[in-house]
Amino acid sequence: MGATLTGIFGVLGAFGLSASAGLNAYIPLLVVSLLAKFTDTITLASPYNALESWWTIGVLVVLSIVEIIADKIPAVDHVNDTIQSFIRPAAGAILFAASANIITDISPVLSLICGLLVAGSVHATKSLIVRPTVNVSTAGMGAPVISTAEDALAAVVSVLSILVPIAMIILVFLIIWLVAWIVRKRRAKKEALV
């Protein structure tokens, strides 16, 4: 029973980490790197233990700062999202595989695919639905606010995914509800204009 529960928590954590990578590719990678380097909370198997190197941590800090700043500027955030369309799903795939394979016997290929799909879906929702809606409705003034919220959410989800993976079930339902609410509101606005 304990191994099954641990495996379930590992998969929940993997889904949470890959989802947070869909919001910001580097924050969850940095959280995993730092927790693996400085705590016993997470132990990364090879080849994912490369995330614990000082070089990797340094590069992730620089890339996090660049993305955090670029994502706050209305015109630049669109270019950043376009570039990140390849990076965020890849980061989600790495995070899913690194965290799920620590605890479970999930195939590495299946783990990479799951992480890619989860992070890609979150990124697509962010860049194709949420951000354009916010940018248009606030004339770009909401970009820094929503970006800050996304960064905070990515950090919180990353930490919770590792420390309290069961919280991911609740968070997933809340995010699904929020996205559905935004989509319904957007459709209602379009119908009102027609």
Secondary structure as a PSIPRED ss2 file (coil, helix, strand):
# PSIPRED VFORMAT (PSIPRED V4.0)

   1 M C   1.000  0.000  0.000
   2 G H   0.000  1.000  0.000
   3 A H   0.000  1.000  0.000
   4 T H   0.000  1.000  0.000
   5 L H   0.000  1.000  0.000
   6 T H   0.000  1.000  0.000
   7 G H   0.000  1.000  0.000
   8 I H   0.000  1.000  0.000
   9 F H   0.000  1.000  0.000
  10 G H   0.000  1.000  0.000
  11 V H   0.000  1.000  0.000
  12 L H   0.000  1.000  0.000
  13 G H   0.000  1.000  0.000
  14 A H   0.000  1.000  0.000
  15 F H   0.000  1.000  0.000
  16 G H   0.000  1.000  0.000
  17 L H   0.000  1.000  0.000
  18 S H   0.000  1.000  0.000
  19 A H   0.000  1.000  0.000
  20 S H   0.000  1.000  0.000
  21 A H   0.000  1.000  0.000
  22 G H   0.000  1.000  0.000
  23 L H   0.000  1.000  0.000
  24 N C   1.000  0.000  0.000
  25 A C   1.000  0.000  0.000
  26 Y H   0.000  1.000  0.000
  27 I H   0.000  1.000  0.000
  28 P H   0.000  1.000  0.000
  29 L H   0.000  1.000  0.000
  30 L H   0.000  1.000  0.000
  31 V H   0.000  1.000  0.000
  32 V H   0.000  1.000  0.000
  33 S H   0.000  1.000  0.000
  34 L H   0.000  1.000  0.000
  35 L H   0.000  1.000  0.000
  36 A H   0.000  1.000  0.000
  37 K H   0.000  1.000  0.000
  38 F H   0.000  1.000  0.000
  39 T C   1.000  0.000  0.000
  40 D C   1.000  0.000  0.000
  41 T C   1.000  0.000  0.000
  42 I C   1.000  0.000  0.000
  43 T C   1.000  0.000  0.000
  44 L C   1.000  0.000  0.000
  45 A C   1.000  0.000  0.000
  46 S C   1.000  0.000  0.000
  47 P C   1.000  0.000  0.000
  48 Y H   0.000  1.000  0.000
  49 N H   0.000  1.000  0.000
  50 A H   0.000  1.000  0.000
  51 L H   0.000  1.000  0.000
  52 E H   0.000  1.000  0.000
  53 S C   1.000  0.000  0.000
  54 W H   0.000  1.000  0.000
  55 W H   0.000  1.000  0.000
  56 T H   0.000  1.000  0.000
  57 I H   0.000  1.000  0.000
  58 G H   0.000  1.000  0.000
  59 V H   0.000  1.000  0.000
  60 L H   0.000  1.000  0.000
  61 V H   0.000  1.000  0.000
  62 V H   0.000  1.000  0.000
  63 L H   0.000  1.000  0.000
  64 S H   0.000  1.000  0.000
  65 I H   0.000  1.000  0.000
  66 V H   0.000  1.000  0.000
  67 E H   0.000  1.000  0.000
  68 I H   0.000  1.000  0.000
  69 I H   0.000  1.000  0.000
  70 A H   0.000  1.000  0.000
  71 D C   1.000  0.000  0.000
  72 K C   1.000  0.000  0.000
  73 I C   1.000  0.000  0.000
  74 P H   0.000  1.000  0.000
  75 A H   0.000  1.000  0.000
  76 V H   0.000  1.000  0.000
  77 D H   0.000  1.000  0.000
  78 H H   0.000  1.000  0.000
  79 V H   0.000  1.000  0.000
  80 N H   0.000  1.000  0.000
  81 D H   0.000  1.000  0.000
  82 T H   0.000  1.000  0.000
  83 I H   0.000  1.000  0.000
  84 Q H   0.000  1.000  0.000
  85 S H   0.000  1.000  0.000
  86 F H   0.000  1.000  0.000
  87 I H   0.000  1.000  0.000
  88 R H   0.000  1.000  0.000
  89 P H   0.000  1.000  0.000
  90 A H   0.000  1.000  0.000
  91 A H   0.000  1.000  0.000
  92 G H   0.000  1.000  0.000
  93 A H   0.000  1.000  0.000
  94 I H   0.000  1.000  0.000
  95 L H   0.000  1.000  0.000
  96 F H   0.000  1.000  0.000
  97 A H   0.000  1.000  0.000
  98 A H   0.000  1.000  0.000
  99 S H   0.000  1.000  0.000
 100 A H   0.000  1.000  0.000
 101 N H   0.000  1.000  0.000
 102 I H   0.000  1.000  0.000
 103 I H   0.000  1.000  0.000
 104 T C   1.000  0.000  0.000
 105 D C   1.000  0.000  0.000
 106 I C   1.000  0.000  0.000
 107 S C   1.000  0.000  0.000
 108 P H   0.000  1.000  0.000
 109 V H   0.000  1.000  0.000
 110 L H   0.000  1.000  0.000
 111 S H   0.000  1.000  0.000
 112 L H   0.000  1.000  0.000
 113 I H   0.000  1.000  0.000
 114 C H   0.000  1.000  0.000
 115 G H   0.000  1.000  0.000
 116 L H   0.000  1.000  0.000
 117 L H   0.000  1.000  0.000
 118 V H   0.000  1.000  0.000
 119 A H   0.000  1.000  0.000
 120 G H   0.000  1.000  0.000
 121 S H   0.000  1.000  0.000
 122 V H   0.000  1.000  0.000
 123 H H   0.000  1.000  0.000
 124 A H   0.000  1.000  0.000
 125 T H   0.000  1.000  0.000
 126 K H   0.000  1.000  0.000
 127 S H   0.000  1.000  0.000
 128 L H   0.000  1.000  0.000
 129 I H   0.000  1.000  0.000
 130 V H   0.000  1.000  0.000
 131 R H   0.000  1.000  0.000
 132 P H   0.000  1.000  0.000
 133 T H   0.000  1.000  0.000
 134 V H   0.000  1.000  0.000
 135 N H   0.000  1.000  0.000
 136 V H   0.000  1.000  0.000
 137 S H   0.000  1.000  0.000
 138 T C   1.000  0.000  0.000
 139 A C   1.000  0.000  0.000
 140 G C   1.000  0.000  0.000
 141 M C   1.000  0.000  0.000
 142 G C   1.000  0.000  0.000
 143 A H   0.000  1.000  0.000
 144 P H   0.000  1.000  0.000
 145 V H   0.000  1.000  0.000
 146 I H   0.000  1.000  0.000
 147 S H   0.000  1.000  0.000
 148 T H   0.000  1.000  0.000
 149 A H   0.000  1.000  0.000
 150 E H   0.000  1.000  0.000
 151 D H   0.000  1.000  0.000
 152 A H   0.000  1.000  0.000
 153 L H   0.000  1.000  0.000
 154 A H   0.000  1.000  0.000
 155 A H   0.000  1.000  0.000
 156 V H   0.000  1.000  0.000
 157 V H   0.000  1.000  0.000
 158 S H   0.000  1.000  0.000
 159 V H   0.000  1.000  0.000
 160 L H   0.000  1.000  0.000
 161 S H   0.000  1.000  0.000
 162 I H   0.000  1.000  0.000
 163 L H   0.000  1.000  0.000
 164 V C   1.000  0.000  0.000
 165 P C   1.000  0.000  0.000
 166 I C   1.000  0.000  0.000
 167 A H   0.000  1.000  0.000
 168 M H   0.000  1.000  0.000
 169 I H   0.000  1.000  0.000
 170 I H   0.000  1.000  0.000
 171 L H   0.000  1.000  0.000
 172 V H   0.000  1.000  0.000
 173 F H   0.000  1.000  0.000
 174 L H   0.000  1.000  0.000
 175 I H   0.000  1.000  0.000
 176 I H   0.000  1.000  0.000
 177 W H   0.000  1.000  0.000
 178 L H   0.000  1.000  0.000
 179 V H   0.000  1.000  0.000
 180 A H   0.000  1.000  0.000
 181 W H   0.000  1.000  0.000
 182 I H   0.000  1.000  0.000
 183 V H   0.000  1.000  0.000
 184 R H   0.000  1.000  0.000
 185 K H   0.000  1.000  0.000
 186 R H   0.000  1.000  0.000
 187 R H   0.000  1.000  0.000
 188 A H   0.000  1.000  0.000
 189 K H   0.000  1.000  0.000
 190 K H   0.000  1.000  0.000
 191 E H   0.000  1.000  0.000
 192 A H   0.000  1.000  0.000
 193 L H   0.000  1.000  0.000
 194 V C   1.000  0.000  0.000
